[in-house]
Amino acid sequence: MSRATFYTIAPDEPLLGEAYADQGTAEAEILAVLERYRRATEAHEVTALAELYVEFLPAQRAAQQRYFDNVRDLRVTIDNVDVAVAGDEAVASYSRTDDFTDARTGRPMHLVVRLTKVLRRHDGVWKLAGGGEARDCSRHATLRPVKRGLTS
């Protein structure tokens, strides 16, 4: 089993997954999947998200669409990434930060969640295991409105 720690995949910064992709390592390929996941989420592209999963169930699609319907100006950052690979399976744990405007209230919001995802090499390509195959292994979220004039 190999283990690697990488830090930030964020808008307007070099893409860690792409930067290491030429090394051909599983960790680099997984970081590239997380970067595509981040970009698709930020762009509200449910179809692009679905392509990153081994299986993307209708319930997942509907839940993701509901989230997208409730956020505007979404900016997603993925950081504190830990990857553990064992053959054709891997686990990636990371912090995801969503900054957005709540569509209903117009309030700026800040969501931080720690996620652990299972990935599988499927037809030679790393994909997120989803649907009936696996679920997020752990989740801890903090959602708070952004107070004007304060940063944290």
Beta strands, then each sheet from edge to edge (+ up, - down):
strand 1: 2-9
strand 2: 71-86
strand 3: 89-102
strand 4: 108-122
strand 5: 125-128
strand 6: 139-145
sheet 1: 1+ 2- 3+ 4- 5+
sheet 2: 1+ 2- 3+ 4- 6+
end
